[in-house]
Amino acid sequence: MAEFGLIDRIRARAAQVRDDVVLGIGDDAALLQPPPGMQLVVSMDTLNDGVHFPAGTGAALVGWKALAVNLSDLAAMGAEPAWCTLSLSLPDGDPAWVDGFLDGFLALAAQHRVALVGGDTTRGPLSVSVTVHGFVDPGRALRRDGARVGDAVWVSGGLGAAAAALAQWRGGGPIDPGLRERLDRPCPRVRLGRALAGVATACIDVSDGLLADLGHVCVASGVGVVLDVDALPGAGMLRTHFDADAVRRLQATGGDDYELCFTLPAGADAVALAAAGAAATGIEVTRIGTVVAGQGVRALDREGRPWRPDSAGHEHFA
Amino acid sequence: MAEFGLIDRIRARAAQVRDDVVLGIGDDAALLQPPPGMQLVVSMDTLNDGVHFPAGTGAALVGWKALAVNLSDLAAMGAEPAWCTLSLSLPDGDPAWVDGFLDGFLALAAQHRVALVGGDTTRGPLSVSVTVHGFVDPGRALRRDGARVGDAVWVSGGLGAAAAALAQWRGGGPIDPGLRERLDRPCPRVRLGRALAGVATACIDVSDGLLADLGHVCVASGVGVVLDVDALPGAGMLRTHFDADAVRRLQATGGDDYELCFTLPAGADAVALAAAGAAATGIEVTRIGTVVAGQGVRALDREGRPWRPDSAGHEHFA
């Protein structure tokens, strides 16, 4: 299958779902019409075979995840997704694999009304790069540098399930299907992110592990955080497979959760969340800590004793 | 070297050169302010080690080329470049390689006032994905679908030098430095493209080989082209190394030229080019054919005899 055949295949399935796409796949570049007065939010993430997903992962799951991790970045900025481009490197031009990939990719794109407008296909080791574009009102983007002393720290959904599935997979034993689903098919918190825009003081998505990601917020905002490791949501489904300390480690340092971790002004939590319509998104949010003067994340257990993980999050070149 | 160390290294060198970058490298996504009323032009291209450049190519040359091929796509749309994102997959996190890569990448970025605003670094086989963003006035973008019967076909600069260098490299003999330079350091025709916006009826950049790329214009525009293979510019520097037929083949089917091939309304050539200020760009342009009714590219030699290449351009999965 030649490159141009693959591109035609992709183009045929990339439905025109948006009026602001003047020219999609098929020219030297895409032509897009940004909405007047809005800021453009752009993120780009790559998944490599055997690094970001286990070799042999189903094509549809790779497609879903490649878009999900990018939409999660837009969610963490409070942006409304709009367009994406896709670069697929394939060891061969297997059309069945590409069809499967598009099944997953386009299913998630349709959920968020994202148009696939361009990119390329190349020969090379299996790798997927995606660039996503979204919009946000000026001044309302959720940044990492806005956390203030006294703010409460919150997180969406549950933490640790993806890392737990990966640990089971590496251990060679059976993988809990519920955990596996969270690893394979993360749900970017786009609606919650949009609800928090202009309300939360800082936000980040939990991709490298909570401690590492919260550490980025601390550095960018010039603050510290006291974290209650026993308050982290989602521990229940881990406890049937892991002991208490492993659960804490998976939740605090495991990556691939794609939940939103955000800060809210002190005292105004319930009011702020209600005003943001966050409750209407159907995603549970949990308070897990407090912003303090100083630097770095200090994790304490339920009894207030310092808790230290073996490692502080996932680094690709660590 | 950890991932975050690499990102800090890149961020430190990605100077803030544009007021429209609200937030660059260092958050979940970049925040950008598009100019009012303009259309956004987006392209994404990936270079893989050993596929798009010979294994062992110097880091600075990889960096230059990775941005050049993307800017060439913006040039082919008549767009003004503005922002880019970069995804680097590296087998290891060698900081010296990354520094060299940035030398080439940022030198070209500075020439065109392009800001590097985001992306990521991952572990994997050496691969570089770049997404570029530019602007164009509504209705003035150069598309592939506007060529009309009677239009003249033009090309910028010279053709075949990059393919000639690659042929010499594959042959194992010495490589002509002048040819090598064209392979290693293509110059995207950004100024010419902008001068042609709203003037040329169609445009494409010559990346896969002239016949293949002109074929795309024919399909998109629903026309045919009669091409004078002996009028192709740049043959002089090839003739010292290759016979007449090899020269034609290199020029008509060799890839990696990154020249612009465009069509102009019949009779208005000189007037149109002058009005566009194309002459002021300092890049020679040459008339090489005519748009006709029908389909496909018909190549003729100086005597009007049909000329056929061995293959019609480069396809990554051919």
Contacts between the chains, C-beta under 8 A, distances in Angstrom:
chain1	res1	chain2	res2	distance
A	1	B	317	5.7
A	2	B	315	4.5
A	2	B	317	5.3
A	2	B	318	5.5
A	3	B	315	4.9
A	3	B	316	4.4
A	3	B	317	5.2
A	3	B	318	7.6
A	4	B	315	6.6
A	5	B	317	7.9
A	6	B	317	6.9
A	22	B	39	6.1
A	22	B	138	8.0
A	22	B	141	7.9
A	23	B	141	7.3
A	23	B	143	6.6
A	26	B	144	7.6
A	26	B	220	7.2
A	27	B	77	7.1
A	27	B	143	5.6
A	27	B	144	5.3
A	27	B	145	7.8
A	27	B	220	7.5
A	28	B	43	6.5
A	28	B	73	4.4
A	28	B	74	7.9
A	28	B	76	4.0
A	28	B	77	5.4
A	28	B	144	7.4
A	28	B	203	7.8
A	28	B	204	6.1
A	28	B	205	6.0
A	29	B	41	4.8
A	29	B	42	5.9
A	29	B	43	3.7
A	29	B	73	4.9
A	29	B	74	6.2
A	29	B	76	7.4
A	29	B	77	4.8
A	29	B	79	7.0
A	29	B	132	8.0
A	29	B	134	7.8
A	30	B	41	7.1
A	30	B	42	4.7
A	30	B	43	7.2
A	31	B	39	5.3
A	31	B	40	7.5
A	31	B	41	6.0
A	31	B	77	7.3
A	31	B	136	7.4
A	31	B	141	5.4
A	31	B	143	8.0
A	32	B	39	6.5
A	32	B	40	4.3
A	32	B	41	7.6
A	32	B	42	6.3
A	33	B	39	5.7
A	33	B	40	7.3
A	33	B	138	7.6
A	34	B	34	4.6
A	34	B	40	5.5
A	36	B	36	6.4
A	36	B	37	7.7
A	37	B	36	7.7
A	39	B	22	6.1
A	39	B	31	5.3
A	39	B	32	6.5
A	39	B	33	5.6
A	40	B	31	7.5
A	40	B	32	4.4
A	40	B	33	7.3
A	40	B	34	5.4
A	40	B	40	7.3
A	41	B	29	4.8
A	41	B	30	7.1
A	41	B	31	6.0
A	41	B	32	7.6
A	42	B	29	5.9
A	42	B	30	4.7
A	42	B	32	6.3
A	42	B	83	7.3
A	42	B	85	6.2
A	42	B	117	6.8
A	42	B	118	6.2
A	42	B	131	7.7
A	42	B	133	7.3
A	43	B	28	6.5
A	43	B	29	3.7
A	43	B	30	7.2
A	43	B	85	7.7
A	43	B	118	6.4
A	44	B	85	4.2
A	44	B	86	7.6
A	44	B	87	5.4
A	44	B	118	6.1
A	44	B	119	4.8
A	44	B	120	6.4
A	44	B	129	7.4
A	44	B	131	5.8
A	45	B	87	7.2
A	45	B	120	5.4
A	46	B	87	4.4
A	46	B	89	6.1
A	46	B	120	6.1
A	46	B	122	5.1
A	46	B	124	7.7
A	46	B	127	8.0
A	46	B	129	6.3
A	47	B	122	7.9
A	48	B	89	5.8
A	48	B	122	5.6
A	48	B	123	7.0
A	48	B	124	3.4
A	48	B	125	7.6
A	49	B	124	7.7
A	51	B	122	6.4
A	51	B	123	5.3
A	51	B	124	5.4
A	52	B	122	7.1
A	73	B	28	4.4
A	73	B	29	4.9
A	74	B	28	7.9
A	74	B	29	6.2
A	76	B	28	4.0
A	76	B	29	7.4
A	77	B	27	7.1
A	77	B	28	5.4
A	77	B	29	4.8
A	77	B	31	7.3
A	79	B	29	7.0
A	83	B	42	7.3
A	85	B	42	6.2
A	85	B	43	7.7
A	85	B	44	4.1
A	85	B	131	6.0
A	86	B	44	7.6
A	87	B	44	5.4
A	87	B	45	7.2
A	87	B	46	4.4
A	87	B	129	5.0
A	89	B	46	6.1
A	89	B	48	5.8
A	89	B	127	6.4
A	90	B	317	7.8
A	92	B	317	7.1
A	93	B	316	8.0
A	93	B	317	3.7
A	117	B	42	6.8
A	118	B	42	6.2
A	118	B	43	6.4
A	118	B	44	6.1
A	119	B	44	4.8
A	120	B	44	6.4
A	120	B	45	5.4
A	120	B	46	6.0
A	121	B	316	6.9
A	121	B	317	7.7
A	122	B	46	5.1
A	122	B	47	7.9
A	122	B	48	5.6
A	122	B	51	6.5
A	122	B	52	7.1
A	122	B	316	5.4
A	123	B	48	7.0
A	123	B	51	5.3
A	123	B	316	4.5
A	123	B	317	6.0
A	124	B	46	7.7
A	124	B	48	3.4
A	124	B	49	7.7
A	124	B	51	5.4
A	124	B	125	7.0
A	124	B	127	6.2
A	125	B	48	7.6
A	125	B	124	7.0
A	125	B	125	4.4
A	125	B	127	7.5
A	127	B	46	8.0
A	127	B	89	6.4
A	127	B	124	6.2
A	127	B	125	7.5
A	127	B	127	5.8
A	129	B	44	7.3
A	129	B	46	6.3
A	129	B	87	5.0
A	129	B	129	3.9
A	131	B	42	7.7
A	131	B	44	5.9
A	131	B	85	6.0
A	131	B	131	4.1
A	132	B	29	8.0
A	133	B	42	7.4
A	134	B	29	7.8
A	136	B	31	7.4
A	138	B	22	8.0
A	138	B	33	7.6
A	141	B	22	7.9
A	141	B	23	7.3
A	141	B	31	5.4
A	143	B	23	6.6
A	143	B	27	5.6
A	143	B	31	8.0
A	144	B	26	7.6
A	144	B	27	5.3
A	144	B	28	7.4
A	145	B	27	7.8
A	203	B	28	7.8
A	204	B	28	6.1
A	205	B	28	6.0
A	220	B	26	7.2
A	220	B	27	7.5
A	315	B	2	4.5
A	315	B	3	4.9
A	315	B	4	6.6
A	316	B	3	4.4
A	316	B	93	7.9
A	316	B	121	6.9
A	316	B	122	5.4
A	316	B	123	4.6
A	317	B	1	5.7
A	317	B	2	5.3
A	317	B	3	5.1
A	317	B	5	7.9
A	317	B	6	6.9
A	317	B	90	7.8
A	317	B	92	7.2
A	317	B	93	3.7
A	317	B	121	7.7
A	317	B	123	6.0
A	318	B	2	5.4
A	318	B	3	7.6
